[in-house]
Amino acid sequence: GIQVEQSPPDLILQEGANSTLRCNFSDSVNNLQWFHQNPWGQLINLFYIPSGTKQNGRLSATTVATERYSLLYISSSQTTDSGVYFCRGGSQGNLIFGKGTKLSVKP
Amino acid sequence: DVKVTQSSRYLVKRTGEKVFLECVQDMDHENMFWYRQDPGLGLRLIYFSYDVKMKEKGDIPEGYSVSREKKERFSLILESASTNQTSMYLCASSPPYSRLSSGNTIYFGEGSWLTVV
């Protein structure tokens, strides 16, 4: 089945810094989503982005489906951005989560 | 091996029926979640629970209720099923943030495909 690899597994930032999280797929995907698991454990949908680029405030995401990867950009990070970021992708009926990137933003 | 088990993989129910979807986790996790997955909409949170007998509404709680009488079990209830509730339902559990690590995050069940006719 499809493999989903996220990098880096752990990331520590100083408040105000920018970062890029990456999600690679072993096969083509037509369904991709980014999530943030906040410190209370809740999984929050950030972007549904099977292709192209979307922006929401300080966050943006780009998926290049032909090259089987997606990027999540966080600009001017804040302590509330801490948590674990997941990507999930595949084809309908076979959607796989990556293992996540744990982000810690220090004040 | 850690496990989140959803009791039914495939169900077909009639409009107006009461539907129970059961989820059990064996990891002693405090947090449990119910999501639904729809084409073009991705994964959306219905309800979550961070402790026994505690529950919080997610993004789309209308038409659903939940029950968490025991730590390991989180039930999703459709009081009166409707055709727009035809979907794939996904249960998940996770430890509290204080115990999160890159290899210990959120765990999902295999999903329950519900068709309401």
Interface residues (C-beta under 8 A of the other chain):
Chain A: P9 D10 N31 Q33 F35 Q37 N38 P39 W40 G41 Q42 L43 I44 N45 Y48 G83 V84 F86 R88 Q92 L95 F97 K99 G100 T101 K102
Chain B: E30 N31 F33 Y35 Q37 P39 G40 L41 G42 L43 R44 L45 F48 Y50 D59 A92 S94 P95 P96 Y97 L100 S101 S102 G103 T105 I106 F108
